[in-house]
């Protein structure tokens, strides 16, 4: 795990991280995953041209931000979901073993690429604050038990399926938050907050090809 953070003059912000994870329940060929993320911000309200402008007198805080990264998930994968397993049986009164579940040595991490961009602002000496943001999350390699025809001769209990990375989907949307104090007196205060979120989900694929 290797994080990096940099703050330049309290106006420009940079963050980066890189990590490698390993999960023993994944396929023999794909236990490791490398994931990363980057983000940045720009506090325009601390620029001299902003504070000197008429706009800066009304909007006392205005920060742009964005981030992009890749993370991994195993989605409830069982401890032995990617390996061949055997079961004890009796045949003709004699104990034995039978091949019961077919594993997938190429089973790998589900990956999610996340992007967001937004702005944080404050009006009238922070009497009103708010956030506006857009996000998109693209998920690839979803782990599903893919059904196979009985004629394939693949043992897998009664499910007749093999875990594979076959699904792809994304979700995106907008987020808006507005907060303020309409009434602020010595012995009484009223704080109010409003938020609105949209979300669009779309399944792109559920099978190879």
Buried (B, 14 or more C-beta within 10 A) or exposed (E): EEEEEEEEEEBEBEBBBEBEBEBEBBBEEBBEBEBBBBBBBBBBBBBEEBEEEEEBEEBBBBBBBBBBBBBBBBEEBEEEBBBEBEEEEEEEEEEEEEEBBBBBEEBBBBBBBBBBBBBBBBBEEEEBBBBBBBBBBBBBBBBBBBEBEEEEEBBBEEEBBBBBBBBBBBEBBBBBBBBBEEEEEEEEEEEEEEEEEEEEEEEEEEEEE
